[in-house]
């Protein structure tokens, strides 16, 4: 997974926006579609800060997980 390059002097916004496109409640994981890149990002239920369901618009940050990028600090979007 890659993130598009930005202008050299521009810092990327660490807060991402997206939609929870899949969530398996019995296993506790799912995927968020990043609104900017269109890529899927893995998310674990432990990273939810709100009650979130499939189809909800969310904001999140990306950290390096054990198997690759992982969404953390996932919240319902208010905008």
C-alpha positions in Angstrom: 0.0 0.0 0.0 1.3 3.4 -0.8 0.3 7.0 -0.2 0.4 9.6 -3.0 3.4 11.9 -2.9 2.7 15.5 -1.8 4.6 18.7 -2.5 8.0 18.6 -0.8 7.3 21.4 1.7 3.8 20.1 2.5 3.3 17.9 5.5 0.5 15.2 5.0 -2.5 15.5 7.3 -2.2 12.7 9.9 -6.0 12.7 10.3 -7.5 10.6 7.4 -11.1 10.4 6.3 -12.9 7.4 5.0 -15.8 4.9 5.3 -16.0 1.6 7.1 -16.7 -0.6 4.1 -16.5 -4.0 5.9 -16.6 -5.2 9.5 -16.8 -8.7 10.9 -18.2 -8.3 14.5 -17.5 -11.9 15.5 -13.8 -11.6 14.6 -13.4 -7.9 15.5 -11.8 -6.6 12.4 -12.7 -4.8 9.2 -11.5 -2.4 6.5 -11.8 1.4 6.0 -11.8 2.9 2.5 -9.5 6.0 2.6 -11.4 8.9 1.0 -8.2 10.4 -0.5 -6.3 7.4 -1.8 -9.2 4.9 -2.3 -7.2 2.2 -0.6 -8.4 -0.2 2.0 -6.9 0.1 5.5 -7.2 -2.7 8.1 -8.9 -1.8 11.4 -9.4 -3.7 14.6 -12.3 -3.1 17.0 -9.9 -2.1 19.7 -9.1 1.0 17.6 -12.8 2.2 17.6 -13.4 5.2 19.9 -17.1 5.4 19.1 -19.8 2.8 18.2 -19.1 2.4 14.5 -21.0 0.3 11.9 -20.5 -0.5 8.2 -21.2 2.4 6.0 -20.3 5.0 8.7 -18.0 8.0 7.7 -15.0 8.0 10.0 -11.8 9.8 10.7 -8.7 7.9 11.6 -4.9 7.8 11.7 -2.6 5.2 10.2 0.1 3.4 12.1 2.4 0.6 11.1 0.8 -2.7 12.3 2.2 -6.2 12.5 1.1 -7.0 9.0 1.1 -3.5 7.4 -0.8 -0.2 7.7 -3.5 -0.2 10.3 -6.2 2.4 11.2 -6.1 3.6 14.8 -8.1 6.2 16.8 -11.1 5.6 14.6 -14.0 8.0 15.3 -17.3 8.9 13.7 -16.9 11.9 11.5 -18.7 15.0 12.5 -18.4 17.0 9.3 
